[in-house]
Amino acid sequence: MAGIAALALAYVFSQFYRSFLAVLTPALTTDLGMDPGDLALASGIWFVAFALMQFAVGIGLDRHGPRRTGGWIFGAAGAGGAFLFAAATSPTGVVVAMALLGIAGSPVLMAAVYLFARRFDAARFAILSSWFVAFGNLGNVVGATPLAAATEAFGWRGVMVGLGVANLAVAAAVLLLVRDPPRETSPGGDGLSGYATLLRIPALWAILPMIFLCYAPVAGIRGLWAGPWLADLFDADALLIGRVTLWMALAMVAGSVLYGPLDRWFGTRKWVVLGGNALVLAAVVTLCAAPRPPLPAATALLVLIGVAGTSYAVLLAHGRAFVPSAFVGRGVTLLNFFSISGVGIMQFVTGRIVSARPDPSALAGYRVLFATYALALAAALAIYLCSRDAPPGSAVSGRT
């Protein structure tokens, strides 16, 4: 359990690094001249780098285990990215640093999920993954009001240096405390060819679009667009942005905890995911219809998105149920690739859409932003309706 605890601390960093730009928006705009397009690129590149690394991470987990795969990648890329961010003198420096931070976060959750899949009963997979994600979502909490206060006290460069040092300490703990399970062979699919084997499983085909888009609204709004939206339409400063996003971050923690046991309570994974994401869709449609509601209502809608938009672990368990045991590392990283790349691609798409408006900071730009998320999520839900359910405890793993 000490190894899981070390990975959980590393996952706090992973969640922090994907969301902290929202709070730093005013400082980065003033000091480095970053506009919404630059911020969207920096945030999106984090997710793209993270997603592309999933293939190497999956092979690393199956071949070398979670200790080395998680510890070395997280330590080297995380500390390097934080120190480079602290030294950035232009938007380009921030973009490169964010790519390294995305690489750093790429193995952490998957290392823990790999251990859950190999060491615990399959029926507990969703609850263990959900609660691990819930703990990691404390990174979103730290990246809200606490980050705003620390930036006021030490400056954003000083904060990033401190994060780099802490990153190294946590990576050392992962290398010292994580214990690898025995390796399993994977006949018929060694290395990258194993991903082709997984993509030939029909049961995954209706799940992949949903996992591609289910995390995009909550991660995109919390990690990127909440800051510019609150600054442009509500004249919010860094501290107010920190307070509002803190509520959303706490909601994400609560949502991950709440989702954990739902598949066992209701005996279904598919309908838990559908119900939760229908609530997210309703909230995003509301923001599309009224992009500048009263601030308490805006905060409440962000809280709803935070609570209902954290179905990732249940959806991961749904897909994992169809993955053969010898392919667990590559199976969970394939699912994670779709999830994270969906966020990154949506960051680029929404960034282009908002920047293309005559005045990106105006009401119409954010109306289009929320409409884009709503249409994409609605399409994913329609496809996911056709998926096969995989109730907890059902023996469906590896079927095609």
N, C-alpha and C positions, 0 to 999 in steps of 0.2 A: 504493500500500500504506500510505502514511502516514495516509490518510483512514480506512482499515479499522482501523488501530491506534488512532486517536482514538475511533472508534466502539466498539472493544473495551474501552477504558478506561471509556467511558460505560456500557457494558453491565455492567461490574463493579459500578457504582453501582446499576444497575437490580436486579441480583440481591441486592445487599446490602439495599436498601430493602424487598424483599419478605420478608426472612427475619430481620431483626435484632431484631424484637420478642420472640422467644423468649428471648434472652439478657437483655433489659431487663425481663423479667417481674417479678422481685423488686423492682427499683427503682421501676417504674411503679406497682406495687401499693402500695408503702410511701408514695411521694411524692404520687401522684394518686388513690389509692384505686381503681385499675382492677381489676375482677374478671374471671374468664374470659370472661364475656359481652362486656364492654367490649373485651377484647383480640381476641376473635373478630370483633367489629364493625370495629375499627380495621384488622385484617389483611384482612378481607374487602373493606372499602371500597377498599383499595389495588388489589385485583384488579378490582373493578367499574369503578373510574375508568379503569384501564388498558384494560380490555376495551372500554368504550364509546368510548374515544378511537381505537380501531382503524379505525373508519369514516372519521374525519377524516384519520388518518394515511395510510390507503390512497389516498384521493383526493389528499392532499398529495404523496405519493411519485410518483404517475402524472402529476400536473400540474406540480409545482414541484421534484421531485427530492429526494434524501436529505439534501443539505447543509443547506438551510434548514429542511426539515421536522424533521430530527433535532436540529440545533443549537439553534434558538430554543425549541422546546418543552422539551427537556431542560434548558436553562440557566435559563429563567424559572421553570418549575414546580418544578424540582429544588431550586434555591437557596431559592425562596420556601417550599417545604414544609419544608426542613431548618431554616430560621430560625424558622418558625412552631412546629415541633416543640420547638425549644429553649426557646421562650417559653411553652409550654403550661402552664396552671395547672389543667386539668381534663381528664377523658377526652374531652370534646367537642373540645378543642383538638388533641389527638392524632389524633382521627378526621379532622378537617379537614386536618391536615398530611399524614396518610397518603393522603388523596385526591389532594392536589397531588403527592406523591411518586409515586403511581401514574400520573398524567398525565405526569410527567417521564420515566418509564421506557418509556412506550408506543411511541415511535418508534424506539428505539435498535436493537433486534435487527432490526426490519423494514427499517430503512435499510440495514443490512449485507446482509440476505437479498436485498433488491432489487438491490444491487450484484452479489452472487453470481449471481443469476439472469440479469442483463443482460450480465455481463462474462466469465463462465466457462462451460465445457462443462457441460451439464445432468447428465451422469453423475457430476460431482464435487460436485453441489449438497449432497448429504447429508453428505459428509465435511467440506466447508468450513463448513457450518452447525453440525455437531456440534462441531468444534474451536473455532469461535467461541463457542458455548455453553459449552464446557469452560473456556475462558479467562474468560468472564464469571462462571462459577460460583466463581471465586476470591472473588467478593463474598460468597458463603456462608461461605467460609473466614474472611474478614476479619470477618464478622458473628458469629463464634463466639468462640474464646478470645482473639484480639486485641481484639475489641470489649469483652469482659469485663474484660481488663486495662486498656484505655484508660478504661473507665468507672470502674474503681477509682481510677485515677490522676487523672483530670480531671473526673469527674462526667458524667452522661449529657447534661446541657445543653451543657457545653463541647465534648463530642464532636460533637454535632449542629451547633454553630456551625462547627467545623472542617470538617465534611462539606459545609456550604453553601458555604464559600469554595472548597473543592476542586472542587465541582460546577461553579461558574462558570468555573474555569480549564479544565476538560475540555470544557465547552460551547464555549468560545472556540477550542479546538483543533479541534473538529469543524467549526466554521464556516470556519476557515482552511485546513484540510487536505483535506476531502472534495471530490471532483470528481464532478459529476453526469454520468451517461451521457446520450446524446441521447434526447429524448422520443419516444415512439411514440404514434400515435393509436389510439383504441379505438372503432371504428365500432359503433354499436348498443348502446352502454352507457356513456355519459359520466356522471361523478359517481356518485351513489348508485344510479342505475339499473343500473350495472355489477354491483353486488352481487346484484341480482335475476337478472341473466344467469348469474352464477356458480352461484347456488342452483338453477338449472334443469339443471345437469349431473348426471345420475344417478350417475355414478361417485363423486361426492363424498358421496352420501347415507349410505353405510355407514361412511365414514371420519370424518365429523363427530362422531358420538357417541363414537368412540374418542379423538379429539383433545380432546373436551370433558372426558373423565375421566382420560386417561392421566397427566396432570401433577398432578392433584388430590391423590393420596395423598402423593407425595414433597414437593410444595410445602407442603401443609397441615401435615404432620407436622413437617417441618424448620422452616418459617417461623412456626408458631403453637403446635401442640400438644406438641411435644417439651419446651418449657419448663415449662408447667403439669404435664404428665404426670410429668416427672422430679422436679419440686418436690413434687407431691402424694404420689406413690407411693414415691419414693426419698429424700425429704427433701434434695434437691439444692439447693445454693446456686448463685449466678450463675457461679462459676468451674467447678463441676462440670458445670453445664448447658453452659457454653462448651466444655469438653473433650469431652463426648459429642457435641454437635452439630458440633464440628470434625471428628470422624471421619466423620460423615454428610456434611458438606460436601465433604471430600476425596473421599469415595466418589462424590459427584455429579460432581466434576471428572473422576475416573477413568472413570466410566460414560459421560460425554459423549465422551471420547477413544475409548473402546473401541467405542461404537456407530458412530462415524464411518465406518470402512471395511467394516462388516459387510454392508451391502446389496450391495457389490461383490464381497466374498468369496463370499457365498452365492447371489448372483444373484436376490435377492428382498428386497423391503421389508416386505411383509405379514407374512411368517413371522418376520422379525427382531423386529418389533414385538410379535407375538403371544407369542413365546417369552420376551422380556424382561418383559412385563407379567404373564405367568403366574407368574414368580418373585416379582414384587411382590405379587400376590394371595396366594401361599403365605405370604409373610412377614406380611402383614396379618392373614390368618386365624390364624396362630400367635399374634400379639399379642392377637387377640380371644379365643382360647382361654385364654391365660395373660397377662393385662395387666401382671403384675408378676413377670417372670422375674428371675433373678440379673442384676445390672447388666452383666457382660460379655456375657451372652446378649442382653440388651436392646440393647446397643451394636451387637452383630453383626447383629441384625435391622434396625436402622436403617441400617447400612452396606449390607446387601443391598438395601434399598429405595432407597438412594441410588444404587447402581451400576445396578440394573436398571430404575429408574424414570425414567431420563433418555433415553427413546426419542423425545422430542419432535422432534428434528431429522430423524430418519428418517421419522417420520410426516408431518412437514411436507413432506419431499421426495415422499412418496407422494401427498399431495394436490396438491402443486405440479405433478406430472406431468400432471394433467388440466386445468390452467388455461392458456388461450391467452396468448401472449406479451404482447399489448397490455394484458392485465388483471393483470400480475404483481403490481403494488403492491396492488391491491384483493384479489387472490387470496390472497396470503400473509397480509395483515391479516385477511381473513375467517377463515382457519384459526386465526390467532393469537387472534382474538376468541373463538372457541369454546374454545380451550385455556385462556385466562386467565379467561374468565367462568365456566368450569367450576370452577376453583379458588375463585373468589370466592363462587359460589353454595354450593359445598360447605363453605366456611368458615362461612357463615351457617347452613346446615342443621346442621352438626355443633355449632356454638355453641349453637343452640337446643336440640338434643337433649341435650347435656351439661348445660346450665343448667337444663333441665327436671327433672333427677334430684333427689331429695330432698337428696342431698349430692353436688354436681358433682365434688368432689375424691376421691370414693370409687372403689373398684375397679370397681363396676358401671357407673359413668359412662364410664370409659375402655373397658370391654368393648363397650358400645354404640357408642362412637366408632369403634373399629376395625371393628366389624361393619358400620357404615354405609359406610365406605370399601370394604370387601370386597364388599358386595352391589352397589354402584354400579359398581365396576371389573369384576366378573363379568358384569354386564349389557352393558357396553360391549364386552367381549371377544366375547360371543356375537353381537352385531350385526356387529362387525368381521370375523368369520369369513366373512361374506357379501360382503366387498369384493373388487373386482378388484385384482390385483397390478399393480405398475408397476415391473418390474425396471430397474436403472440402464441407460441407453442405449436403452431401448425408446421407440419413437415413438408415445406415446399422448397427448401434450399437446393439449388442446383438443377431444378426442373427447367426444361426448355419448352 
